[in-house]
C-alpha cells in the first residue's frame, strides 16, 4: 500500500494441488485506489450526501481510527444521509 498515492498493489498467484505437490497455474496483478475518509466524505457531499458516522467495525460500532487503517488492522465503514 502506498499511503501517499492511495494505491494498493498486489500479485495474486494460483496453484493447483496434484497429490502432495502444489503446481503454479497463473497469476495476475491487482491495483486498487484506496480512499481516505475525507476523500470519500467529499465525494459523497458532492453527490448530495452527508457523512454522519465513521466506524472501524460495523458489528461492534467501534469508532473509526485513522491509526488503525495505517496499521492495516481495520476497515472503514461510513454512514451517510441524503441532504
C-alpha contacts under 8 A as a table, 3 or more apart, distances in Angstrom:
res1	aa1	res2	aa2	distance
1	X	6	X	7.09
1	X	7	X	5.95
1	X	8	X	4.40
1	X	9	X	6.40
2	X	5	X	5.69
2	X	6	X	5.55
2	X	7	X	5.39
2	X	8	X	6.32
3	X	6	X	4.97
3	X	7	X	7.16
3	X	70	X	8.00
6	X	33	X	5.70
6	X	34	X	5.08
6	X	35	X	6.47
7	X	31	X	6.86
7	X	32	X	5.78
7	X	33	X	4.71
7	X	34	X	5.97
8	X	30	X	7.94
8	X	31	X	5.66
8	X	32	X	5.20
8	X	33	X	6.23
8	X	34	X	6.76
9	X	29	X	7.30
9	X	30	X	5.61
9	X	31	X	4.57
9	X	32	X	6.62
10	X	29	X	5.92
10	X	30	X	5.17
10	X	31	X	6.67
11	X	27	X	6.77
11	X	28	X	5.72
11	X	29	X	4.53
11	X	30	X	5.98
12	X	27	X	5.34
12	X	28	X	5.47
12	X	29	X	6.44
12	X	30	X	7.30
13	X	24	X	7.48
13	X	25	X	7.66
13	X	26	X	5.88
13	X	27	X	4.18
13	X	28	X	6.78
14	X	24	X	6.13
14	X	25	X	5.51
14	X	26	X	5.27
14	X	27	X	5.93
15	X	22	X	5.87
15	X	23	X	5.23
15	X	24	X	4.38
15	X	25	X	5.16
15	X	26	X	7.22
16	X	22	X	5.49
16	X	23	X	5.30
16	X	24	X	6.59
16	X	25	X	6.63
17	X	20	X	6.86
17	X	21	X	5.73
17	X	22	X	4.50
17	X	23	X	6.34
18	X	21	X	5.20
18	X	22	X	6.08
18	X	23	X	7.01
19	X	22	X	7.98
35	X	39	X	5.92
35	X	40	X	6.22
36	X	39	X	5.16
36	X	40	X	6.22
37	X	40	X	5.20
37	X	41	X	5.95
37	X	76	X	7.84
38	X	41	X	5.00
38	X	42	X	6.08
39	X	42	X	5.16
39	X	43	X	6.26
40	X	43	X	5.07
40	X	44	X	6.09
41	X	44	X	5.10
41	X	45	X	6.05
41	X	50	X	7.18
41	X	51	X	6.01
42	X	45	X	5.10
42	X	46	X	6.24
43	X	46	X	5.27
43	X	47	X	6.45
44	X	47	X	5.04
44	X	48	X	6.39
44	X	49	X	5.04
44	X	50	X	6.56
44	X	51	X	7.46
44	X	80	X	8.00
45	X	48	X	5.05
45	X	49	X	4.73
45	X	50	X	5.47
45	X	51	X	7.75
46	X	49	X	7.27
48	X	82	X	5.94
48	X	83	X	5.53
49	X	80	X	6.08
49	X	81	X	5.45
49	X	82	X	4.33
49	X	83	X	5.31
50	X	80	X	5.21
50	X	81	X	5.34
50	X	82	X	6.31
50	X	83	X	6.34
51	X	54	X	7.69
51	X	78	X	6.70
51	X	79	X	5.76
51	X	80	X	4.10
51	X	81	X	6.54
52	X	78	X	7.70
52	X	79	X	5.73
52	X	80	X	5.41
52	X	81	X	7.04
53	X	78	X	5.87
53	X	79	X	5.08
53	X	80	X	7.11
54	X	63	X	6.17
54	X	64	X	5.27
54	X	76	X	6.97
54	X	77	X	5.67
54	X	78	X	4.55
54	X	79	X	6.29
55	X	58	X	5.94
55	X	61	X	5.85
55	X	62	X	5.56
55	X	63	X	4.35
55	X	64	X	4.20
55	X	65	X	7.92
55	X	76	X	6.04
55	X	77	X	5.02
55	X	78	X	6.39
56	X	61	X	7.21
56	X	62	X	5.53
56	X	63	X	5.59
56	X	64	X	4.32
56	X	65	X	6.66
56	X	74	X	5.85
56	X	75	X	5.44
56	X	76	X	5.18
56	X	77	X	6.21
57	X	60	X	5.61
57	X	61	X	5.44
57	X	62	X	5.27
57	X	63	X	7.37
57	X	64	X	7.70
57	X	74	X	7.36
57	X	75	X	6.87
57	X	76	X	7.44
57	X	77	X	7.04
58	X	61	X	4.87
58	X	62	X	7.06
58	X	77	X	6.43
64	X	76	X	6.72
64	X	77	X	7.82
65	X	68	X	5.52
65	X	69	X	6.89
66	X	69	X	5.18
66	X	70	X	6.58
67	X	70	X	5.31
67	X	71	X	6.46
68	X	71	X	5.05
68	X	72	X	6.26
68	X	73	X	5.48
68	X	74	X	5.95
69	X	72	X	5.02
69	X	73	X	6.10
69	X	74	X	5.62
69	X	75	X	6.82
69	X	76	X	7.85
70	X	73	X	7.82
